[in-house]
């Protein structure tokens, strides 16, 4: 197995979101064949979906991993469940934890359970700005330079949190 750099988006707006992200970060770093490479600041953002829910806390984590993409996805889904994630039919609702594989090396993946680069990431400030913080020179496969994508993406209420 060769090592790949993967970028994971983390988000939470229930049950002490900052603590949820801290626990998730430790759990991801503790996965077999994974090592934390970098972690962004925390960012507060308004919800994308229904507005009658709390703001989100978001971050992006870079890891090096030997896990295959689907194996990594299953590990992340297990972490979500362990932290109280309940999957509902409603899209973009409140949740204790949301973990998304944003990028997996420079691979393009489109299978029923996983799309990489993550769909919609190039229009989401809560993904692009934290990603730029930890990987400013990144090029998103089939999308272009991260710096260019950030310039085209309004903040939409995104705020970097003070630690």
N, C-alpha and C positions, 0 to 999 in steps of 0.2 A: 504494500500500500504506500502511496505517496501522500505527502502532506499538501493540503489545500487550505488557502485562506478563505474563510466564509464570514459573511457579515450577517448578523442577526438583529432584527428590530425587536425591541422590548416595549411593551405598553401596558398600563394598568390605570383604572380609575375607581377601583373599589378596594375596601379592606386595607387601608394604609398603602397607597400605591408606591411610595418611595421604598417602603420596606419590602413590598412584593418584588420590586426590581432588584433590590440587594440580594434577596434570597435566590431569585432566579439567576442572577449573575454568578453567585457561588455554585449553584447547581450545574450550570452550563460549564463552568471552568472545571468542575469535578467529574464531568463525563469522561468515560474511557476514550482514549485516543484524541482528546481535545485539550487545548491549552489556550488560555486567554492571551490575546495579542494586544488588544487595546479596548478601552471603554470610554464612551463619550460622557460629557456632562449630562445631567438630567434636564429635560425640557418640559414645560407645561404647555398643553395645547387644548383648544376647545374640541369637543367631540365632533367627529365627522358625521355621525348619524343623528339619531334623535337628540334634540337639544335639552331634553329634560333629564340629563345625566351629568355627573360631575366631570370636570376637566380631566384630561389624561395626563399622566406623567410618562414620558417616552425617553428612550436612549437607544444607542446602537453599540453593539459589541462586535469586535473582530476576534475570531479564533483561528487557530490552525487546527486542522483535524485530519484524521485518516479515515473517519467514518464516511461511508457513501451517503449521498444526499438523502435518500429515503430513510436510511438508518438514523441520520441526524434529525430528520423531521420527526420520526417516531419518538426519539429521546426528548425532543422539545415538547411534543404533545403530552408526554408522560409528566414532565415538569409542570406544565399548565394544569393538568388534572390534580397533581399533588398539591397545588396551591389554590385549589378550589374553583378552577375554571369549569363553568357549565356551558356546554355548547347548545345554543338555541337556534331556532329557525331565523329569528330576527338578526339581520346583518347590522354590524356596527353598533351593537348595543353595549351597555356597561359590562365590564368583566374584571375579574381579579387579575388576570394575566393573559397577555397575547404575545406569543413568540413567533416571529416570521423569519424564514430564511430569505434574506434580501438578495444575496449573491453567494455563489459557490464557485470560487475561482473565477474563470472567465467562461464557465459553462452556460449553455442555453438548455434549459430543462422545461419540458412541457408534457407532463404526465397527469393523469386524473387527480392525484393528490398534491401535486407540486408544480408551480410555475416559477422559474428563475431565469432572469431577474424577476423579482416579485412584481406582479401586476400592479400598476398604479403608483409604484414607488417614485417615479420621476415627476409626479405632480403633487407629492405630499411633503410639505415643509417639515413635518415631524420626523420624516425619514431623511430627507436630503441634508438638512442643516447639521444634525448630529453626525451623519456619515461624513460630511465634509470636514467636520472638526477632527476626526481621527484618520481620514484618508483623503486629504485635499487634492491629490493628483490622480485619483481613481478615474478610470474610464469604465462606464457601464456598458457591457456587451450589447450591441445593437441599439444603444441609446445615446452614446456620446460621452464627452468629458463631464464629470460631475460638476466642475466649476461652472460650466455653461448651463447645466440644468438648474443649478442653484440660482443663477442670475435670472432665470425665467420663472422662478417659483416664488410667489409672494409669501410673506411670513404667515398670513392668515391667523394672526393672534398667537403665534408661537412665541414663547419666552424662555430664554435660558434661565434655569433656576440657580440661585446663589446657594452654594453649599456651606 
